[in-house]
Protein backbone atom coordinates (compact mmCIF):
# COMPACT_ATOMS: atom_id res chain seq x y z
CA UNK A 1 0.00 0.00 0.00
CA UNK A 2 1.11 3.53 -0.62
CA UNK A 3 1.10 6.30 1.92
CA UNK A 4 -1.40 9.01 0.94
CA UNK A 5 -1.12 11.17 4.04
CA UNK A 6 1.30 13.54 2.29
CA UNK A 7 -0.98 14.15 -0.71
CA UNK A 8 -2.39 17.68 -0.73
CA UNK A 9 -6.14 17.91 -1.04
CA UNK A 10 -8.01 20.97 -2.33
CA UNK A 11 -9.82 23.13 0.16
CA UNK A 12 -13.54 22.63 0.33
CA UNK A 13 -15.98 25.45 -0.20
CA UNK A 14 -16.75 27.90 -2.96
CA UNK A 15 -13.97 29.03 -5.27
CA UNK A 16 -12.87 32.61 -4.93
CA UNK A 17 -13.55 35.35 -7.46
CA UNK A 18 -10.19 34.88 -9.21
CA UNK A 19 -10.77 31.15 -9.61
CA UNK A 20 -14.23 31.78 -11.08
CA UNK A 21 -12.84 34.43 -13.42
CA UNK A 22 -10.00 32.13 -14.51
CA UNK A 23 -12.48 29.28 -15.15
CA UNK A 24 -14.80 31.53 -17.18
CA UNK A 25 -11.91 32.88 -19.27
CA UNK A 26 -10.62 29.38 -20.00
CA UNK A 27 -14.12 28.22 -20.98
CA UNK A 28 -14.58 31.21 -23.31
CA UNK A 29 -11.22 30.55 -24.94
CA UNK A 30 -12.11 26.91 -25.48
CA UNK A 31 -15.47 27.81 -27.06
CA UNK A 32 -13.76 30.39 -29.26
CA UNK A 33 -11.18 27.85 -30.41
CA UNK A 34 -13.85 25.25 -31.19
CA UNK A 35 -16.03 27.68 -33.18
CA UNK A 36 -13.35 29.47 -35.21
CA UNK A 37 -13.80 29.71 -38.95
CA UNK A 38 -10.28 28.93 -40.08
CA UNK A 39 -11.12 29.28 -43.78
CA UNK A 40 -12.43 32.82 -43.19
CA UNK A 41 -9.26 33.66 -41.25
CA UNK A 42 -7.14 32.46 -44.19
CA UNK A 43 -9.15 34.59 -46.64
CA UNK A 44 -8.85 37.67 -44.41
CA UNK A 45 -5.10 37.23 -44.02
CA UNK A 46 -4.67 36.74 -47.77
CA UNK A 47 -6.65 39.90 -48.50
CA UNK A 48 -4.68 41.82 -45.88
CA UNK A 49 -1.42 40.78 -47.48
CA UNK A 50 -2.61 42.22 -50.80
CA UNK A 51 -4.60 45.30 -49.74
CA UNK A 52 -3.02 46.76 -46.63
CA UNK A 53 -0.53 49.51 -47.08
CA UNK A 54 2.35 49.51 -44.63
CA UNK A 55 1.63 51.35 -41.43
CA UNK A 56 -0.78 51.22 -38.52
CA UNK A 57 -3.18 53.77 -40.07
CA UNK A 58 -4.45 51.17 -42.58
CA UNK A 59 -5.66 48.70 -39.95
CA UNK A 60 -9.00 50.54 -39.70
CA UNK A 61 -9.78 49.66 -43.32
CA UNK A 62 -8.88 46.04 -42.64
CA UNK A 63 -11.17 45.74 -39.59
CA UNK A 64 -14.16 47.63 -41.03
CA UNK A 65 -17.40 45.66 -40.71
CA UNK A 66 -20.66 45.70 -42.62
CA UNK A 67 -23.33 46.79 -40.08
CA UNK A 68 -25.99 44.55 -41.64
CA UNK A 69 -24.09 41.28 -41.74
CA UNK A 70 -21.32 41.83 -39.22
CA UNK A 71 -18.83 40.46 -41.74
CA UNK A 72 -15.82 42.14 -43.24
CA UNK A 73 -16.38 44.51 -46.15
CA UNK A 74 -14.61 43.80 -49.43
CA UNK A 75 -13.98 46.39 -52.08
C-alpha positions as a printed Julia matrix, in Angstrom:
75×3 Matrix{Float64}:
   0.0    0.0     0.0
   1.11   3.53   -0.62
   1.1    6.3     1.92
  -1.4    9.01    0.94
  -1.12  11.17    4.04
   1.3   13.54    2.29
  -0.98  14.15   -0.71
  -2.39  17.68   -0.73
  -6.14  17.91   -1.04
  -8.01  20.97   -2.33
  -9.82  23.13    0.16
 -13.54  22.63    0.33
 -15.98  25.45   -0.2
 -16.75  27.9    -2.96
 -13.97  29.03   -5.27
 -12.87  32.61   -4.93
 -13.55  35.35   -7.46
 -10.19  34.88   -9.21
 -10.77  31.15   -9.61
 -14.23  31.78  -11.08
 -12.84  34.43  -13.42
 -10.0   32.13  -14.51
 -12.48  29.28  -15.15
 -14.8   31.53  -17.18
 -11.91  32.88  -19.27
 -10.62  29.38  -20.0
 -14.12  28.22  -20.98
 -14.58  31.21  -23.31
 -11.22  30.55  -24.94
 -12.11  26.91  -25.48
 -15.47  27.81  -27.06
 -13.76  30.39  -29.26
 -11.18  27.85  -30.41
 -13.85  25.25  -31.19
 -16.03  27.68  -33.18
 -13.35  29.47  -35.21
 -13.8   29.71  -38.95
 -10.28  28.93  -40.08
 -11.12  29.28  -43.78
 -12.43  32.82  -43.19
  -9.26  33.66  -41.25
  -7.14  32.46  -44.19
  -9.15  34.59  -46.64
  -8.85  37.67  -44.41
  -5.1   37.23  -44.02
  -4.67  36.74  -47.77
  -6.65  39.9   -48.5
  -4.68  41.82  -45.88
  -1.42  40.78  -47.48
  -2.61  42.22  -50.8
  -4.6   45.3   -49.74
  -3.02  46.76  -46.63
  -0.53  49.51  -47.08
   2.35  49.51  -44.63
   1.63  51.35  -41.43
  -0.78  51.22  -38.52
  -3.18  53.77  -40.07
  -4.45  51.17  -42.58
  -5.66  48.7   -39.95
  -9.0   50.54  -39.7
  -9.78  49.66  -43.32
  -8.88  46.04  -42.64
 -11.17  45.74  -39.59
 -14.16  47.63  -41.03
 -17.4   45.66  -40.71
 -20.66  45.7   -42.62
 -23.33  46.79  -40.08
 -25.99  44.55  -41.64
 -24.09  41.28  -41.74
 -21.32  41.83  -39.22
 -18.83  40.46  -41.74
 -15.82  42.14  -43.24
 -16.38  44.51  -46.15
 -14.61  43.8   -49.43
 -13.98  46.39  -52.08
